Amino acid sequence: MDENNIFKSKVTWIMAAIAVIAVIIIIAVVAMNGNDDNPTETPSGDIVGLDQTTTDRNNKTTDNTTDRRTEDESTSKKNGLEDEITSVADDIGEGLEDISSGINDVVDDVLGDEETTKNLEASITPVTQYFSKTEELQWPVMGNIILDYSMDSTVYFPTLDVYKCNDGIMIQSEVGTDVVAAAAGVVKKVGTNEEIGGYVVVDLKDGYEATYGQLANIKVKVGETVQKGQKIGTVAEPTKYYSIEGCNVYFKLEKDGKPIDPVEYFVY
């Protein structure tokens, strides 16, 4: 079970506990109201006549005593119920404090884990705009272009000592430099190969796709949504195909499966 599911499971159990406590409170309140709906009978208010016998007065005194005893017993039961409700309320209060503490612990655990926080943010942060032909790209890294895009003619590759077409560009950089997403999209593929090393392919929608190569410490996963400017990795040591050119980031932009010149879309 991944950490997002663990978090959701903990929250679900906490909400269930709160629901149970709410039911207990309702039952206690209903019981108290029910007790109030059946008040204790009070002694008779009839006036005793002057011509009543001493026996009647004695009987009246006995009846009053019995009524007071009954009232006292009723009051005692009511007080006992109130004490019981108070005790339950105290227990509920302590339970709510424990639940609150538990929620705080869960939140602290989640927020304290960088990867989980990043995954949660990625899952709930909407992409406000995907790339289009009118959109501008952000530079993955800032640096000089050491190998230009060229599909109509060949360019020279110093390490390979050959002239060939180039479907992307190589942007000069230094090892460890952050590499960011040029545009918002969904990660389509993460992998590595001999020529461009670690790489990430991002679906930018509307037929556009971006490939970032020569990466280390890749921070994204397949299916994850990335925002423009979000860190996706760092610059790696160059592969053997670019040992003379030095450290660089390989960047390719495609439209409907065909490479296009990304330089035309960069912000200068």
Sequence and secondary structure as in RCSB ss.txt:
>XXXX:A:sequence
MDENNIFKSKVTWIMAAIAVIAVIIIIAVVAMNGNDDNPTETPSGDIVGLDQTTTDRNNKTTDNTTDRRTEDEST
SKKNGLEDEITSVADDIGEGLEDISSGINDVVDDVLGDEETTKNLEASITPVTQYFSKTEELQWPVMGNIILDYS
MDSTVYFPTLDVYKCNDGIMIQSEVGTDVVAAAAGVVKKVGTNEEIGGYVVVDLKDGYEATYGQLANIKVKVGET
VQKGQKIGTVAEPTKYYSIEGCNVYFKLEKDGKPIDPVEYFVY
>XXXX:A:secstr
  HHHHHHHHHHHHHHHHHHHHHHHHHHHHHHHHHHTS           TT  HHHHHHHHHHHHHHHHHHHHHH
HHHHHHHHHHHHHHHHHHHHHHHHHHHHHHHHHHHHH HHHHHHHHHHHS       TT  B  SS S EEE  E
EEEEEEETTTTEEEEESSEEEE  TT EEE SS EEEEEEEEETTTEEEEEEEEETTEEEEEEEEES    TT E
E TT EEEEE    GGGTTT SEEEEEEEETTEEE GGGGB  
